[in-house]
Amino acid sequence: MSKRILVWFRNDLRLHDNEMLVEAIAKSDEILPVFCFDPRQFELTCYQTIKTGAIRTRFLLETVQDLRHSFQQFGGDILILKGKPEELLPDLVNKYEISEVYHHREVASEETEVSMGVEDALWKLKVNLKHFIGHTLYNKEDLPFPVKDIPDVFAQFKKKTERDAIVKPCILTPQSINFVQLAEWGELPLLTDLVLNESLADLPISSEFKGGESEALKHLHHFLDDGEELALSNTTLKKNVIVSKLSAWLGLGCLSPREVYWKMREAEANFGLKPYFNQIVLGLLWRDYYRFMFKKYRNTFFKSEGFSTQTSNSDLADSDLLQAWKNGNTGQPLVDSIMHDLNASGYISNSCRQLAATYLIYELQINWIMGAAYFEEKLIDYAPASNWGNWANIAGVGNDTRLTNSFDFEKQLKIFDPKGTYLQALRA
Ligand SMILES: Cc1cc2nc3c(=O)[nH]c(=O)nc-3n(C[C@H](O)[C@H](O)[C@H](O)COP(=O)(O)OP(=O)(O)OC[C@H]3O[C@@H](n4cnc5c(N)ncnc54)[C@H](O)[C@@H]3O)c2cc1C
């Protein structure tokens, strides 16, 4: 009897640097890759927002389609299903005589509850759910401290991690794969099957962000080429204008953070231009930091009072002001322009996110939770730890006391647009 491993894909939709996939191939005779479109991911939240808006849903569909295409090139496919993993996966285990299920561990509560549900259901069938770690630059086992002792202050986390931990090399992409043979691999859902609470009329037909591992690697190479060009032209770099726009692909795991890291290090060795490449590595460290903080503190980041000892007194109700912020109708031209960009593309830079968030919290005096929930709906790169962690810090209820209370809208406006050029252009 051949050994079969079910590989449950979630936010790890790639073939490169994928330890889970490589180990499943090595330890089995046949693998069964599976992706579940879980209806809960597309529902309304208690804050009258949608968990996954149309822009990110389309990006997800493109990503799964790209992974399907990659597996087809290896002579197989990925089984695409609609439903709850904890109900679907045990049935597949029975039907295809699967001996083990592999997946990547998540950190936020809703995601971990789903894997716990899967683990319990598999346990009853005496089948093991094996957990892998593949979302971060540094594996938690390689950090110089246990999770409970990871410093809350980002600067300390950065200093000690860079000094005492190593970034592992990338795992090689598989060269051949044996698949469980299925007659039907399931249709990719239509956008209209998943987007039930939003009109698709305003969704732009094309986007600069197309989902999938192949697009992710293309985009990474463009960024590196741009770096090489800059290095050759001896251009002086302004630190805050360097943005890779890699976040959406990192979010769904189409791109491994280690792949990005090693490519940045290689490019830096070849072309110099340290500030350019280092800025991206710094971003990856922030990303790790928030994920580890989520692991350490779990649901605290989802609470209005966060780490503060005082209870929050602003309410979580919808209001005309909140709607104006969401729709870009506040009358503050820069904030309105940022919100229009967010609504149209799902992407805004880090400084724009900070400005929009600071304005909502400190100028409009609206509870930060309502802003974070709206970003969750709209961002093409939404990641629970990065979104809620950044919002909590801006709201002054985060766990890094050095970051809290340093957000002043007027000050930020001056840093973002010191000569008012951007504002003048908007008013013209
Ligand atoms: C209010 C708010 C909400 C945010 N929500 C998200 C989110 O849901 N998903 C998300 O990926 N990022 C989030 N960020 C972080 C950051 O704004 C984006 O990662 C970044 O703007 C993405 O653009 P980029 O790929 O060009 O980043 P780059 O500057 O090129 O950085 C490279 C990568 O590092 C990571 N990164 C950079 N800055 C941060 C940061 N401050 N926190 C965490 N990761 C970082 C991203 O993965 C990014 O792709 C949020 C920031 C704020 C202020």
The ligand as a Gaussian input file, in Angstrom:
#p B3LYP/6-31G(d) Opt

LIG

0 1
 C       -1.977000      50.814000       9.887000
 C       -1.075000      49.837000       9.185000
 C       -1.591000      48.621000       8.728000
 C       -0.762000      47.708000       8.081000
 N       -1.296000      46.509000       7.631000
 C       -0.490000      45.623000       7.010000
 C       -1.003000      44.372000       6.531000
 O       -2.158000      44.026000       6.735000
 N       -0.152000      43.566000       5.851000
 C        1.160000      43.877000       5.648000
 O        1.881000      43.100000       5.012000
 N        1.677000      45.015000       6.134000
 C        0.904000      45.903000       6.793000
 N        1.438000      47.078000       7.244000
 C        2.887000      47.285000       7.173000
 C        3.400000      48.038000       5.935000
 O        2.710000      49.228000       5.760000
 C        3.308000      47.208000       4.655000
 O        3.875000      45.944000       4.846000
 C        4.078000      47.908000       3.534000
 O        3.571000      49.191000       3.333000
 C        3.940000      47.088000       2.260000
 O        4.557000      47.742000       1.203000
 P        5.908000      47.225000       0.597000
 O        5.787000      45.791000       0.240000
 O        6.303000      48.165000      -0.473000
 O        6.901000      47.342000       1.842000
 P        8.483000      47.492000       1.898000
 O        8.801000      48.754000       2.565000
 O        9.096000      47.235000       0.575000
 O        8.907000      46.328000       2.924000
 C        9.198000      44.975000       2.527000
 C        8.268000      44.042000       3.256000
 O        8.467000      44.129000       4.671000
 C        7.222000      43.995000       5.362000
 N        6.960000      45.220000       6.136000
 C        7.423000      46.470000       5.870000
 N        7.027000      47.327000       6.829000
 C        6.316000      46.601000       7.711000
 C        5.648000      46.919000       8.922000
 N        5.640000      48.164000       9.457000
 N        4.961000      45.945000       9.553000
 C        4.945000      44.688000       9.068000
 N        5.577000      44.330000       7.939000
 C        6.249000      45.269000       7.272000
 C        6.175000      43.753000       4.286000
 O        5.976000      42.373000       4.152000
 C        6.808000      44.353000       3.055000
 O        6.360000      43.775000       1.855000
 C        0.616000      48.016000       7.904000
 C        1.117000      49.240000       8.368000
 C        0.284000      50.139000       8.986000
 C        0.860000      51.446000       9.467000

